[in-house]
Amino acid sequence: MKANSKGRKALSNVVASLLLIVLSIVAALLLGHFIFGLFSSNSHNAQISISDVSIINPGGTGLSSGGPGVSVALTITDTGNDPVKITSITIGGLTVTAGNNVIEIQPGQSLSFTGTITSNGLTLTTTPSGSTSSITLSSSSGSSGSSSVNANTFDVGSTVVIQATATDVVTGQQLATQVTTVVQD
């Protein structure tokens, strides 16, 4: 007797091969996405940026004897994926260092600084996120780590360089970024 084979049909060799190729490609893509996604989330990319910079010398006499000083404002943002500690900020050759103050910024967060430049130096103040007290950083004219105040540097219309340096909390890598701005009246 002959067996009845009309009720069962198999896939052709060509269709089965194509199906195996498609499944292999999908599995490779999923595995690659998982592996590279896992590795990229563990990579360390520390980076900072400076924005919202303004330097205002009211009437161009901010540094004159008894003048109100030159107002400074800037924002530093952690644009990487590791937290960073701000170590120093330099504005027009005047440097303030964090010293023992811990000024840490988490990834994606910003920290705003406001301050004044007088004939005695630069003073910046910030209030870190989650803190109730502010941190004040000061330099003195002629002290270690800063240079004397050159009034011409902050004349209205002058271009001033602002530089921030930081340390990646995870890797210890040193970071620096700088921008320029024009002194306004």
KOLLO-245546 format. One record per atom (N, C-alpha, C, O, CB): z, y, x. Coordinates in steps of 0.2 Angstrom, whole numbers, padded with zeros to 4 digits, always signed. Glycine has a CB too. Layout:
BEGIN
ZYX...
***
This chain:
BEGIN
+0000-0006+0004+0000+0000+0000+0000+0006+0004+0003+0006+0010+0006+0000-0005-0003+0011+0002-0004+0018+0005+0002+0022+0003+0003+0022-0003-0010+0021+0004+0005+0026+0007+0010+0030+0005+0007+0037+0002+0002+0039+0005+0015+0032+0011+0010+0039-0003+0007+0045-0006+0010+0051-0002+0015+0053-0002+0010+0046-0013+0005+0055+0001+0007+0061+0005+0004+0067+0002+0004+0072+0006+0004+0060+0012+0002+0067-0004-0001+0073-0007+0005+0078-0009+0004+0084-0009-0004+0071-0013+0011+0076-0009+0017+0080-0011+0020+0084-0006+0023+0089-0007+0022+0076-0015+0018+0082+0001+0021+0086+0006+0016+0089+0011+0011+0085+0012+0026+0081+0010+0017+0095+0013+0012+0098+0017+0016+0101+0023+0021+0104+0021+0007+0103+0014+0014+0101+0029+0017+0104+0034+0013+0111+0036+0007+0112+0034+0017+0100+0041+0016+0115+0040+0013+0121+0043+0008+0119+0048+0009+0114+0052+0018+0126+0046+0003+0123+0048-0002+0121+0054+0001+0123+0060+0005+0127+0061-0009+0125+0052-0002+0120+0066+0000+0122+0072+0000+0129+0074+0004+0132+0078-0003+0118+0077-0005+0133+0072-0007+0140+0073-0001+0144+0070+0002+0148+0073-0014+0142+0071+0000+0143+0064+0005+0147+0060+0012+0145+0063+0016+0150+0064+0005+0145+0052+0014+0139+0065+0020+0138+0068+0021+0141+0074+0026+0144+0076+0021+0130+0069+0016+0142+0078+0016+0145+0085+0017+0152+0084+0021+0155+0087+0010+0144+0089+0013+0155+0079+0014+0163+0078+0021+0164+0075+0024+0169+0077+0009+0165+0073+0024+0160+0071+0031+0161+0069+0036+0161+0074+0041+0165+0074+0032+0156+0063+0035+0156+0079+0040+0155+0085+0039+0161+0089+0044+0164+0092+0038+0149+0088+0033+0164+0090+0032+0170+0094+0036+0176+0091+0039+0180+0095+0025+0171+0096+0035+0177+0085+0038+0183+0081+0045+0182+0082+0049+0187+0083+0035+0183+0074+0048+0176+0080+0055+0175+0081+0058+0176+0088+0063+0179+0088+0057+0168+0078+0054+0174+0093+0056+0176+0100+0057+0183+0101+0061+0185+0105+0052+0172+0105+0052+0187+0099+0051+0194+0100+0057+0197+0097+0060+0202+0100+0045+0197+0098+0058+0196+0091+0064+0199+0087+0071+0197+0090+0075+0202+0091+0064+0196+0080+0072+0191+0092+0078+0189+0096+0079+0193+0102+0084+0195+0104+0078+0182+0097+0073+0194+0106+0073+0197+0113+0075+0205+0111+0079+0208+0115+0067+0197+0116+0072+0208+0106+0074+0215+0105+0081+0216+0103+0084+0220+0105+0069+0217+0099+0083+0211+0098+0090+0212+0096+0095+0211+0102+0100+0215+0103+0092+0207+0091+0094+0206+0106+0098+0205+0112+0098+0211+0117+0103+0213+0120+0096+0198+0116+0092+0213+0118+0091+0219+0123+0095+0225+0120+0098+0229+0124+0084+0221+0124+0094+0226+0114+0098+0232+0110+0105+0231+0111+0109+0236+0113+0096+0233+0103+0108+0225+0110+0115+0224+0111+0117+0225+0118+0122+0228+0119+0117+0217+0109+0114+0222+0123+0116+0222+0130+0115+0230+0133+0120+0232+0136+0111+0218+0134+0109+0233+0132+0109+0240+0134+0113+0245+0130+0115+0249+0133+0101+0242+0134+0114+0244+0124+0118+0248+0120+0125+0247+0123+0129+0252+0123+0118+0246+0113+0128+0241+0125+0134+0240+0127+0135+0244+0134+0140+0247+0135+0136+0233+0128+0130+0243+0138+0130+0246+0145+0130+0253+0145+0134+0257+0149+0125+0243+0149+0126+0256+0141+0125+0263+0140+0132+0267+0138+0133+0272+0140+0119+0265+0136+0135+0263+0133+0141+0266+0131+0147+0266+0136+0152+0270+0136+0144+0263+0125+0146+0262+0141+0151+0262+0147+0149+0266+0153+0153+0266+0158+0152+0255+0149+0143+0269+0152+0141+0273+0158+0145+0280+0158+0147+0282+0153+0134+0274+0158+0146+0283+0164+0150+0289+0164+0145+0295+0165+0141+0295+0170+0155+0289+0170+0145+0299+0161+0140+0305+0161+0145+0311+0160+0145+0314+0154+0135+0304+0156+0147+0314+0165+0151+0320+0165+0147+0326+0166+0143+0326+0170+0157+0320+0170+0148+0331+0161+0144+0337+0161+0147+0343+0158+0150+0341+0152+0137+0336+0159+0147+0349+0160+0149+0354+0157+0144+0360+0156+0139+0360+0160+0156+0357+0161+0145+0364+0151+0140+0370+0150+0144+0376+0149+0150+0376+0146+0135+0368+0145+0142+0382+0150+0145+0388+0149+0140+0392+0143+0134+0392+0144+0146+0393+0155+0144+0394+0138+0140+0398+0133+0144+0404+0130+0150+0405+0133+0138+0393+0127+0141+0407+0126+0145+0413+0122+0148+0418+0128+0153+0420+0127+0150+0411+0118+0144+0419+0133+0147+0424+0138+0146+0431+0136+0140+0433+0134+0143+0422+0145+0151+0435+0137+0150+0442+0137+0155+0446+0142+0160+0444+0143+0152+0445+0129+0152+0451+0145+0156+0455+0149+0155+0462+0147+0149+0465+0147+0154+0454+0157+0160+0466+0145+0159+0472+0142+0163+0477+0146+0169+0476+0147+0162+0472+0135+0160+0482+0149+0163+0488+0153+0163+0494+0148+0157+0497+0148+0159+0489+0160+0168+0495+0144+0167+0501+0140+0166+0508+0143+0170+0510+0147+0174+0501+0136+0161+0511+0141+0159+0517+0144+0157+0517+0151+0157+0522+0154+0165+0522+0143+0157+0511+0154+0156+0511+0161+0161+0513+0166+0160+0514+0172+0149+0515+0163+0167+0514+0163+0173+0516+0167+0179+0511+0166+0184+0513+0168+0175+0523+0164+0177+0505+0165+0183+0500+0164+0187+0499+0170+0193+0498+0170+0180+0494+0162+0184+0500+0176+0187+0498+0182+0190+0505+0186+0193+0505+0191+0183+0495+0187+0188+0511+0183+0191+0517+0186+0198+0517+0185+0201+0513+0181+0187+0523+0182+0201+0522+0189+0208+0522+0189+0211+0523+0182+0209+0528+0179+0210+0528+0194+0215+0519+0180+0218+0519+0173+0214+0517+0168+0215+0518+0162+0220+0526+0172+0208+0514+0169+0203+0512+0164+0206+0506+0161+0210+0502+0163+0196+0511+0167+0203+0504+0155+0205+0498+0151+0203+0492+0154+0206+0486+0152+0202+0499+0144+0199+0492+0159+0197+0485+0162+0191+0483+0159+0188+0486+0154+0202+0480+0161+0188+0478+0162+0181+0475+0159+0183+0469+0155+0187+0464+0158+0176+0473+0165+0181+0468+0149+0183+0463+0145+0178+0457+0146+0172+0458+0147+0182+0465+0137+0180+0451+0146+0177+0445+0148+0178+0440+0142+0184+0439+0140+0178+0442+0155+0173+0436+0140+0174+0431+0135+0168+0425+0137+0163+0427+0139+0173+0433+0128+0170+0419+0137+0166+0414+0138+0168+0407+0135+0174+0407+0134+0164+0413+0146+0164+0403+0134+0166+0396+0131+0163+0391+0136+0157+0391+0138+0163+0395+0124+0167+0386+0138+0165+0380+0142+0166+0374+0137+0170+0373+0134+0170+0379+0148+0160+0370+0137+0159+0364+0133+0158+0358+0137+0155+0358+0142+0154+0365+0128+0162+0353+0135+0161+0346+0139+0155+0343+0135+0156+0340+0129+0167+0342+0138+0149+0343+0138+0143+0340+0135+0142+0333+0138+0137+0330+0136+0137+0344+0137+0146+0330+0141+0145+0323+0144+0149+0318+0139+0151+0320+0134+0148+0322+0151+0151+0312+0142+0154+0307+0138+0161+0305+0141+0164+0300+0139+0150+0301+0137+0163+0309+0146+0170+0308+0149+0174+0315+0148+0171+0320+0148+0169+0306+0157+0180+0315+0148+0184+0321+0148+0184+0324+0155+0184+0320+0160+0192+0319+0145+0185+0331+0155+0185+0334+0161+0191+0339+0161+0193+0341+0156+0178+0338+0162+0193+0340+0168+0198+0345+0169+0195+0351+0172+0191+0351+0177+0204+0342+0173+0196+0357+0169+0193+0363+0172+0197+0365+0179+0203+0365+0178+0193+0369+0167+0194+0366+0184+0198+0367+0191+0197+0375+0193+0202+0377+0195+0195+0363+0196+0191+0378+0191+0191+0385+0193+0185+0388+0189+0181+0385+0187+0190+0386+0201+0186+0395+0188+0181+0399+0185+0180+0405+0190+0185+0408+0192+0183+0401+0178+0174+0406+0191+0172+0412+0195+0167+0417+0191+0162+0415+0189+0168+0410+0202+0169+0423+0191+0166+0428+0188+0164+0434+0193+0169+0437+0195+0169+0431+0181+0158+0435+0194+0156+0441+0199+0160+0440+0205+0162+0446+0208+0158+0447+0195+0161+0435+0208+0165+0434+0214+0172+0434+0214+0175+0432+0219+0163+0440+0219+0175+0434+0208+0182+0434+0207+0184+0427+0204+0181+0425+0199+0185+0439+0202+0188+0423+0208+0189+0416+0206+0197+0415+0203+0201+0418+0206+0188+0412+0212+0197+0412+0198+0204+0410+0196+0204+0402+0196+0199+0399+0194+0205+0412+0188+0209+0399+0198+0210+0392+0199+0215+0389+0194+0220+0393+0192+0211+0389+0206+0214+0383+0191+0219+0381+0186+0225+0379+0190+0231+0379+0187+0216+0374+0183+0225+0377+0196+0231+0375+0200+0235+0370+0196+0232+0364+0195+0236+0381+0200+0241+0371+0195+0245+0366+0191+0244+0365+0184+0246+0361+0180+0253+0367+0193+0240+0370+0181+0239+0370+0174+0234+0365+0172+0228+0364+0176+0236+0377+0172+0235+0361+0167+0230+0355+0165+0226+0358+0160+0229+0359+0154+0234+0349+0163+0220+0360+0161+0215+0362+0156+0210+0357+0155+0205+0357+0159+0212+0369+0158+0211+0352+0150+0207+0347+0149+0203+0348+0143+0205+0350+0138+0211+0340+0149+0196+0346+0143+0192+0346+0138+0189+0339+0136+0187+0336+0141+0186+0351+0139+0190+0337+0130+0187+0330+0128+0179+0331+0127+0177+0336+0125+0191+0328+0122+0176+0325+0127+0169+0325+0126+0167+0329+0119+0170+0327+0114+0166+0318+0126+0162+0333+0119+0160+0336+0113+0164+0342+0111+0162+0346+0107+0160+0332+0108+0170+0344+0115+0174+0349+0113+0173+0355+0117+0170+0355+0123+0181+0347+0113+0175+0361+0115+0174+0367+0118+0181+0371+0119+0185+0369+0116+0169+0372+0115+0181+0375+0124+0187+0379+0126+0185+0386+0127+0180+0387+0131+0191+0376+0132+0187+0391+0123+0186+0398+0124+0191+0401+0128+0197+0400+0128+0185+0401+0117+0188+0405+0133+0192+0409+0137+0191+0417+0136+0185+0419+0135+0190+0408+0145+0196+0421+0136+0195+0428+0135+0199+0431+0141+0204+0428+0143+0198+0431+0128+0197+0437+0143+0201+0440+0149+0199+0447+0150+0195+0450+0147+0200+0436+0155+0202+0449+0156+0201+0456+0158+0200+0456+0166+0203+0453+0169+0207+0461+0156+0195+0460+0168+0195+0462+0175+0197+0469+0176+0194+0473+0173+0187+0461+0178+0202+0470+0181+0204+0476+0182+0204+0477+0190+0201+0472+0193+0212+0477+0180+0206+0483+0192+0206+0484+0200+0210+0479+0203+0210+0478+0209+0207+0491+0201+0215+0476+0200+0219+0471+0203+0217+0464+0203+0220+0459+0206+0226+0471+0199+0211+0462+0199+0208+0455+0199+0206+0453+0192+0205+0457+0188+0214+0451+0202+0206+0447+0191+0203+0444+0185+0209+0440+0182+0213+0436+0185+0197+0439+0187+0210+0440+0175+0215+0437+0171+0211+0433+0166+0208+0437+0162+0221+0441+0169+0212+0427+0165+0209+0423+0159+0214+0420+0155+0219+0417+0158+0203+0418+0162+0213+0419+0149+0218+0416+0145+0214+0411+0140+0209+0413+0137+0222+0421+0141+0217+0405+0139+0214+0400+0134+0220+0397+0131+0225+0396+0133+0209+0395+0138+0218+0394+0125+0223+0390+0121+0220+0383+0120+0215+0382+0116+0225+0393+0114+0222+0378+0124+0218+0371+0124+0219+0368+0117+0225+0370+0113+0221+0366+0129+0215+0365+0114+0215+0361+0108+0221+0357+0107+0223+0353+0112+0209+0357+0106+0225+0358+0102+0231+0354+0101+0237+0357+0104+0242+0354+0103+0230+0347+0103+0236+0362+0107+0242+0365+0111+0244+0372+0107+0240+0375+0104+0240+0367+0118+0250+0373+0107+0253+0379+0103+0254+0385+0108+0255+0391+0106+0259+0378+0100+0253+0383+0115+0254+0389+0120+0248+0390+0124+0244+0385+0125+0260+0387+0124+0247+0396+0126+0241+0397+0129+0242+0397+0137+0248+0397+0139+0238+0405+0128+0237+0396+0141+0237+0396+0148+0234+0402+0151+0228+0404+0149+0234+0389+0151+0237+0405+0155+0234+0411+0158+0233+0410+0166+0237+0407+0169+0239+0417+0158+0227+0411+0168+0225+0411+0175+0223+0417+0178+0220+0422+0175+0218+0406+0175+0226+0419+0184+0225+0425+0187+0223+0425+0194+0225+0420+0197+0232+0429+0186+0219+0430+0196+0218+0431+0203+0220+0438+0205+0221+0442+0200+0210+0430+0205+0222+0439+0211+0224+0445+0213+0219+0448+0218+0216+0444+0222+0231+0445+0216+0217+0454+0218+0213+0457+0223+0215+0455+0230+0221+0457+0232+0212+0464+0222+0211+0452+0234+0213+0451+0241+0217+0444+0242+0218+0443+0248+0216+0456+0244+0219+0441+0237+0223+0435+0238+0218+0429+0240+0212+0429+0239+0227+0433+0232+0221+0424+0242+0218+0418+0244+0214+0415+0238+0217+0415+0232+0223+0412+0246+0208+0413+0239+0204+0410+0233+0200+0415+0229+0196+0414+0225+0208+0406+0229+0201+0422+0231+0197+0427+0227+0195+0432+0232+0198+0433+0237+0201+0430+0221+0191+0436+0230+0188+0442+0234+0191+0448+0230+0192+0448+0224+0181+0442+0235+0190+0454+0234+0192+0460+0231+0187+0462+0226+0182+0460+0226+0193+0466+0236+0190+0466+0221+0186+0468+0215+0181+0474+0218+0183+0479+0220+0190+0471+0210+0174+0472+0217+0169+0477+0219+0167+0480+0212+0164+0477+0208+0163+0474+0222+0169+0487+0211+0167+0490+0205+0160+0490+0203+0158+0489+0197+0170+0497+0205+0156+0490+0208+0148+0490+0207+0146+0484+0204+0141+0484+0200+0145+0492+0213+0149+0478+0205+0147+0472+0202+0147+0472+0195+0144+0469+0191+0152+0466+0205+0152+0476+0192+0153+0476+0184+0150+0483+0181+0153+0484+0176+0160+0475+0183+0146+0486+0184+0142+0492+0181+0138+0490+0175+0136+0484+0175+0138+0496+0187+0138+0494+0170+0134+0492+0164+0127+0491+0167+0124+0495+0170+0134+0498+0159+0124+0486+0164+0117+0484+0166+0116+0479+0172+0111+0476+0173+0113+0490+0168+0122+0478+0176+0122+0473+0181+0122+0466+0179+0124+0465+0174+0128+0475+0186+0119+0462+0183+0119+0455+0182+0124+0452+0185+0125+0453+0191+0112+0452+0184+0128+0448+0182+0134+0444+0185+0134+0437+0184+0131+0434+0179+0141+0447+0181+0135+0433+0189+0135+0426+0189+0142+0423+0187+0147+0425+0190+0133+0423+0196+0142+0419+0183+0148+0415+0181+0148+0408+0182+0143+0405+0181+0150+0416+0173+0153+0405+0186+0152+0398+0188+0159+0395+0186+0164+0397+0187+0151+0397+0195+0158+0389+0183+0164+0385+0181+0163+0378+0185+0158+0375+0186+0164+0383+0174+0169+0376+0188+0170+0369+0191+0175+0365+0187+0180+0368+0185+0171+0370+0199+0173+0359+0187+0178+0354+0184+0178+0347+0187+0174+0346+0192+0176+0353+0176+0182+0343+0185+0183+0336+0188+0182+0331+0182+0186+0332+0177+0189+0335+0192+0178+0326+0183+0178+0321+0178+0185+0317+0179+0186+0314+0184+0172+0316+0179+0188+0316+0173+0195+0313+0173+0194+0306+0174+0199+0303+0178+0198+0314+0166+0189+0303+0172+0188+0295+0173+0186+0294+0181+0189+0289+0184+0183+0293+0168+0181+0297+0183+0178+0295+0190+0180+0300+0195+0179+0298+0201+0170+0295+0189+0183+0305+0194+0185+0310+0199+0179+0314+0202+0180+0318+0207+0188+0306+0205+0173+0314+0199+0167+0317+0201+0168+0325+0200+0171+0327+0195+0161+0315+0197+0166+0329+0205+0166+0336+0204+0160+0338+0201+0154+0336+0202+0167+0339+0211+0161+0343+0196+0155+0346+0192+0155+0353+0193+0160+0357+0194+0156+0344+0185+0149+0356+0193+0149+0364+0193+0143+0366+0189+0138+0362+0189+0148+0366+0200+0144+0371+0185+0138+0374+0182+0139+0382+0182+0144+0385+0183+0138+0372+0174+0133+0385+0182+0133+0393+0182+0128+0396+0177+0123+0393+0176+0132+0395+0189+0130+0402+0175+0125+0406+0171+0126+0413+0173+0130+0415+0177+0127+0405+0163+0121+0417+0171+0121+0424+0173+0121+0428+0166+0118+0425+0161+0115+0426+0177+0124+0434+0166+0124+0438+0160+0124+0445+0163+0125+0447+0169+0130+0437+0156+0122+0450+0158+0121+0457+0160+0127+0460+0157+0129+0459+0151+0115+0460+0157+0130+0465+0161+0136+0468+0159+0134+0473+0153+0129+0477+0154+0140+0472+0165+0138+0473+0148+0136+0478+0142+0141+0483+0142+0146+0483+0145+0136+0474+0135+0139+0488+0138+0144+0494+0137+0148+0493+0130+0152+0498+0129+0140+0501+0137
***
